[in-house]
Amino acid sequence: MRLYPDKLEAALKKGLLPVYFLSGDEPLQLGEAADAVRRAARAQGFSEREVLHVEKGFDWNTLLAESNALSLFAEKKIIDLRLPSGKPGKDGGAALAEYAACPPEDTLLLITSGKVDKRSQSAKWYQALDRIGATLQVWPVEAPEMPRWLEQRLRSRGLQPEREAVRMIAERVEGNLLAAAQEVDKLVLLNGPGALTAEQVEAAVADSARFDVFGLVDAALAGDAPRASRMLHGLRGEGVEPILVLWALTRELRSLADMAAQIESGKGVDGVLARVWGKRKGPVKAGLQRHNRARWQQMLRRAARLDRVIKGAAPGNAWDELLQLTLLMAGVRLFRAAG
């Protein structure tokens, strides 16, 4: 039986199946789905648990032996099988098919796996597990889907967020579900259940660091070079990694290059800014008025070189290069033409 992540909890409440095969390459959702199965199993008296890691040289007879082993106290048992590759191989496929042919009583087999391709989904072992149990795949949450995912998660925690609040969090985490989940948990702790405004989100994020990378970006866009320089110095003093600062700057440069291209193709500024969170419209608009598409793309190329500097593949000092890039965004001319 195929399940979807948002339907798992409801399915578990209806009763447990002998096998749950959870797969995908998004760790947060995969981990939470496995936690939900284990939690439901413990509530049904599955107090014993055996964890098996499928690594190179793994003996699949271990699975069959474990399934046939009687507990000393005759307790219900979870066999927690970890299959990172998503491919059990010939021996593993045969062992899983054999297990599915006659699943032991009072035993629940939970398999967490890497992404399973179409070919494997058509294999006999996968089909056998699907017939007697549940198969569930998780997928990365893409940027357009992030606001919906965030709103659903916030509401599940008792928060009623404004649209701008959701958009602001989505902009800050940019597809990083682990970071998104941490932000939601922090907001619940700081504000408790109830309404959640964009101002509350902004205050919570601002409290997380004296100088954050997003504040640096906005200062540069607003053309406030002295403040941007101070913030960059503060980030360095707090031990923030240069790659994190570059990530925030590059993310903004890509967005601005795209918006500048839309303006040059004839789209109105207000229309381009419609996707920008309210309080950021001012700095973003200032940046677009300061630089055209070609300049933003030039800064993107500079950011690409800076990435090589940070990784040791090109000469230079990462923090000096970050300062120069930040000042360029703010409109400071670093070099004057001779003559």
C-alpha positions as CSV (number, residue, x, y, z in Angstrom):
1,M,0.0,0.0,0.0
2,R,1.4,3.3,-1.0
3,L,1.3,6.1,1.6
4,Y,2.1,9.8,1.5
5,P,3.9,11.7,4.3
6,D,0.9,13.9,5.2
7,K,-1.3,10.8,5.5
8,L,1.0,8.6,7.6
9,E,-0.2,9.7,11.0
10,A,-3.9,9.0,10.1
11,A,-3.0,5.6,8.6
12,L,-1.1,4.6,11.7
13,K,-4.1,5.4,13.9
14,K,-6.1,2.9,11.9
15,G,-3.7,0.0,12.8
16,L,-0.2,-1.2,12.2
17,L,1.0,-3.1,9.2
18,P,3.7,-5.8,9.3
19,V,6.2,-3.7,7.2
20,Y,6.9,0.0,6.6
21,F,9.3,0.8,3.8
22,L,10.3,4.5,3.9
23,S,12.6,5.9,1.3
24,G,13.9,9.2,-0.1
25,D,16.8,11.6,0.0
26,E,15.3,14.3,2.3
27,P,16.5,13.5,5.8
28,L,14.1,15.6,7.9
29,Q,10.9,14.1,6.4
30,L,12.4,10.6,6.3
31,G,13.4,10.8,9.9
32,E,10.1,12.2,11.1
33,A,8.2,9.5,9.2
34,A,10.3,6.8,10.9
35,D,9.8,8.4,14.3
36,A,6.0,8.3,13.7
37,V,6.1,4.6,12.9
38,R,8.2,3.8,16.0
39,R,6.0,6.0,18.2
40,A,2.9,4.2,17.0
41,A,4.5,0.8,17.5
42,R,5.6,1.6,21.0
43,A,2.0,2.6,21.8
44,Q,0.9,-0.8,20.6
45,G,3.4,-2.6,22.9
46,F,6.4,-3.0,20.6
47,S,8.9,-2.4,23.3
48,E,11.9,-4.3,21.9
49,R,13.9,-2.9,19.0
50,E,16.8,-4.3,17.0
51,V,18.7,-2.0,14.6
52,L,20.4,-3.4,11.5
53,H,22.7,-1.3,9.3
54,V,23.1,-2.6,5.7
55,E,26.7,-1.9,4.9
56,K,29.2,-3.5,2.6
57,G,29.5,-7.2,3.5
58,F,26.2,-7.2,5.4
59,D,24.8,-10.7,5.8
60,W,21.1,-10.7,4.9
61,N,20.7,-14.0,6.8
62,T,20.9,-11.7,9.9
63,L,17.5,-10.3,9.0
64,L,15.8,-13.7,8.7
65,A,17.5,-15.0,11.9
66,E,16.4,-11.9,13.8
67,S,12.8,-12.3,12.6
68,N,12.8,-15.9,13.7
69,A,14.4,-15.2,17.1
70,L,12.1,-15.5,20.1
71,S,12.3,-12.7,22.6
72,L,13.3,-13.9,26.1
73,F,10.3,-12.1,27.5
74,A,8.0,-12.7,24.4
75,E,7.7,-9.0,23.7
76,K,6.6,-7.4,20.5
77,K,9.7,-6.3,18.5
78,I,10.7,-3.7,15.9
79,I,13.4,-4.6,13.4
80,D,14.8,-1.3,12.3
81,L,16.6,-1.9,9.1
82,R,18.7,1.0,7.6
83,L,19.4,0.7,3.8
84,P,21.2,3.9,2.8
85,S,21.8,2.9,-0.8
86,G,18.2,2.0,-1.6
87,K,19.5,-1.1,-3.3
88,P,19.5,-4.4,-1.4
89,G,21.2,-6.3,-4.2
90,K,20.4,-9.8,-5.2
91,D,20.8,-11.4,-1.8
92,G,19.0,-8.6,0.0
93,G,16.1,-8.7,-2.5
94,A,15.7,-12.4,-2.0
95,A,15.8,-12.0,1.8
96,L,13.2,-9.2,1.8
97,A,10.9,-11.3,-0.5
98,E,11.3,-14.3,1.8
99,Y,10.4,-12.1,4.8
100,A,7.4,-10.7,3.1
101,A,6.1,-14.2,2.1
102,C,5.7,-15.1,5.8
103,P,6.1,-12.1,8.1
104,P,6.5,-13.2,11.8
105,E,3.8,-12.3,14.3
106,D,4.5,-9.7,16.9
107,T,7.3,-8.2,14.7
108,L,7.2,-5.0,12.8
109,L,9.8,-4.4,10.1
110,L,10.7,-0.8,9.6
111,I,13.0,-0.1,6.6
112,T,14.5,3.4,6.1
113,S,16.2,3.8,2.8
114,G,17.8,6.1,0.4
115,K,15.9,7.1,-2.8
116,V,14.5,4.0,-4.6
117,D,14.6,4.3,-8.4
118,K,11.8,3.2,-10.8
119,R,13.5,-0.1,-11.6
120,S,13.8,-1.1,-7.9
121,Q,10.1,-0.2,-7.4
122,S,9.2,-2.8,-10.0
123,A,11.4,-5.5,-8.4
124,K,9.7,-8.5,-6.8
125,W,11.0,-7.7,-3.3
126,Y,9.6,-4.2,-3.4
127,Q,6.3,-5.3,-4.7
128,A,6.1,-8.0,-2.1
129,L,6.7,-5.5,0.7
130,D,4.1,-3.2,-0.8
131,R,1.5,-6.0,-0.8
132,I,1.8,-6.8,2.9
133,G,2.8,-3.4,4.2
134,A,3.2,0.3,3.3
135,T,5.7,2.0,1.1
136,L,6.3,5.7,1.5
137,Q,8.5,8.0,-0.5
138,V,9.6,11.5,0.6
139,W,10.7,14.2,-1.8
140,P,12.6,17.5,-1.3
141,V,10.3,20.5,-0.8
142,E,11.0,22.8,-3.7
143,A,11.1,26.6,-3.2
144,P,7.5,27.2,-4.6
145,E,6.1,24.6,-2.2
146,M,8.0,25.8,0.8
147,P,5.4,28.4,2.0
148,R,2.7,25.8,2.0
149,W,4.9,23.3,3.8
150,L,5.8,25.9,6.4
151,E,2.3,27.1,7.0
152,Q,1.1,23.5,7.5
153,R,3.9,22.9,10.0
154,L,3.2,26.1,11.8
155,R,-0.5,25.4,12.1
156,S,0.3,21.8,13.3
157,R,2.2,23.5,16.2
158,G,-0.8,25.7,17.1
159,L,0.3,28.8,15.4
160,Q,-1.8,30.9,13.0
161,P,0.7,32.7,10.8
162,E,0.1,35.7,8.6
163,R,1.0,35.2,5.0
164,E,3.9,37.7,5.3
165,A,5.3,35.7,8.3
166,V,5.3,32.5,6.3
167,R,6.9,34.2,3.3
168,M,9.6,35.7,5.5
169,I,10.6,32.4,7.0
170,A,10.6,30.8,3.5
171,E,13.0,33.4,2.3
172,R,15.3,32.8,5.1
173,V,15.5,29.0,5.0
174,E,15.4,28.6,1.1
175,G,14.5,24.9,0.9
176,N,16.5,23.8,4.0
177,L,13.9,21.8,5.8
178,L,16.0,21.2,8.9
179,A,16.6,25.0,9.3
180,A,12.9,25.5,8.6
181,A,11.9,23.0,11.3
182,Q,14.3,24.7,13.8
183,E,12.8,28.1,13.0
184,V,9.3,26.8,13.6
185,D,10.3,25.2,16.9
186,K,11.9,28.4,18.0
187,L,8.9,30.5,17.2
188,V,6.7,28.1,19.2
189,L,8.9,28.4,22.2
190,L,9.2,32.2,21.9
191,N,5.5,33.0,21.2
192,G,3.5,30.1,22.2
193,P,0.3,29.1,20.3
194,G,-1.8,31.7,18.5
195,A,-1.4,34.4,15.9
196,L,2.1,34.8,14.4
197,T,3.0,38.1,12.7
198,A,5.8,39.0,10.4
199,E,7.1,41.4,13.1
200,Q,7.3,38.5,15.5
201,V,9.2,36.4,13.0
202,E,11.6,39.3,12.3
203,A,12.2,39.9,16.0
204,A,12.9,36.2,16.6
205,V,15.4,36.0,13.8
206,A,17.1,39.2,14.9
207,D,17.5,37.8,18.4
208,S,19.4,34.8,17.0
209,A,22.6,36.7,16.3
210,R,23.9,40.2,16.9
211,F,24.6,40.6,13.2
212,D,22.9,38.2,10.9
213,V,23.7,37.5,7.3
214,F,20.3,38.7,6.0
215,G,20.7,42.0,7.8
216,L,24.0,42.4,6.0
217,V,22.4,41.8,2.7
218,D,19.7,44.4,3.3
219,A,22.2,47.0,4.5
220,A,24.2,46.5,1.3
221,L,21.1,46.8,-0.9
222,A,20.1,49.9,0.9
223,G,23.5,51.4,0.1
224,D,24.5,51.8,3.7
225,A,28.2,50.8,3.2
226,P,29.4,51.7,6.7
227,R,26.7,49.7,8.4
228,A,27.3,46.7,6.0
229,S,31.0,46.9,6.7
230,R,30.3,46.8,10.5
231,M,27.9,43.9,10.2
232,L,30.4,41.9,8.1
233,H,33.1,42.6,10.8
234,G,30.6,41.5,13.4
235,L,29.9,38.2,11.6
236,R,33.6,37.5,11.3
237,G,34.0,38.2,15.0
238,E,31.2,35.8,15.9
239,G,32.9,33.0,14.1
240,V,30.4,32.8,11.2
241,E,31.9,30.8,8.3
242,P,32.6,32.8,5.1
243,I,30.7,30.3,3.0
244,L,27.5,31.1,4.9
245,V,27.9,34.8,4.2
246,L,28.7,34.1,0.5
247,W,25.6,31.9,0.3
248,A,23.4,34.8,1.5
249,L,25.0,37.3,-0.9
250,T,24.9,35.0,-3.9
251,R,21.3,34.1,-3.3
252,E,20.4,37.7,-3.3
253,L,22.6,38.5,-6.4
254,R,20.8,35.8,-8.4
255,S,17.4,37.1,-7.4
256,L,18.3,40.7,-8.3
257,A,19.9,39.7,-11.6
258,D,16.6,38.0,-12.5
259,M,14.5,40.9,-11.4
260,A,16.7,43.4,-13.3
261,A,16.3,41.2,-16.4
262,Q,12.5,41.4,-16.0
263,I,12.6,45.2,-15.7
264,E,14.8,45.5,-18.8
265,S,12.3,43.3,-20.7
266,G,9.5,45.8,-19.9
267,K,8.0,44.6,-16.7
268,G,7.1,47.2,-14.2
269,V,9.1,47.6,-11.0
270,D,6.0,47.2,-8.8
271,G,5.2,43.9,-10.5
272,V,8.7,42.6,-10.1
273,L,8.6,43.6,-6.4
274,A,5.3,41.8,-5.7
275,R,7.1,38.7,-4.6
276,V,9.3,40.6,-2.1
277,W,8.3,40.7,1.5
278,G,7.0,44.1,2.6
279,K,9.8,45.5,4.6
280,R,12.4,44.3,2.1
281,K,10.8,46.2,-0.8
282,G,12.7,49.4,0.0
283,P,16.2,47.9,0.1
284,V,15.6,45.7,-3.0
285,K,14.1,48.6,-5.0
286,A,17.2,50.7,-4.0
287,G,19.5,47.9,-5.2
288,L,17.6,47.6,-8.5
289,Q,17.8,51.4,-9.1
290,R,21.6,51.3,-8.3
291,H,22.7,48.5,-10.6
292,N,21.4,47.0,-13.9
293,R,21.3,43.4,-15.0
294,A,24.9,43.4,-16.3
295,R,26.3,44.7,-13.1
296,W,24.4,42.1,-11.0
297,Q,25.7,39.4,-13.3
298,Q,29.2,40.8,-13.0
299,M,28.9,40.5,-9.2
300,L,27.7,37.0,-9.6
301,R,30.9,36.1,-11.5
302,R,32.9,37.7,-8.7
303,A,31.0,35.6,-6.2
304,A,31.8,32.5,-8.2
305,R,35.5,33.3,-7.9
306,L,35.1,34.0,-4.2
307,D,33.7,30.6,-3.8
308,R,36.9,29.2,-5.2
309,V,38.9,31.4,-2.8
310,I,37.0,30.0,0.2
311,K,37.6,26.5,-1.0
312,G,41.3,27.1,-1.5
313,A,41.2,26.7,-5.3
314,A,42.1,30.4,-6.0
315,P,44.4,32.8,-4.2
316,G,43.0,35.6,-2.0
317,N,41.6,36.4,1.5
318,A,38.0,35.3,1.8
319,W,36.9,38.1,4.2
320,D,38.6,40.8,2.2
321,E,36.9,39.5,-0.9
322,L,33.5,39.4,1.0
323,L,34.0,43.0,2.0
324,Q,34.7,44.1,-1.6
325,L,31.6,42.3,-2.9
326,T,29.4,43.8,-0.1
327,L,30.7,47.3,-0.9
328,L,30.0,46.7,-4.6
329,M,26.5,45.8,-3.8
330,A,26.2,49.0,-1.8
331,G,27.4,51.1,-4.7
332,V,30.9,51.8,-3.6
333,R,33.4,52.1,-6.5
334,L,36.4,50.2,-5.5
335,F,38.8,51.3,-8.2
336,R,38.9,54.4,-10.3
337,A,39.8,54.4,-13.9
338,A,43.3,55.9,-14.6
339,G,43.5,59.3,-16.3
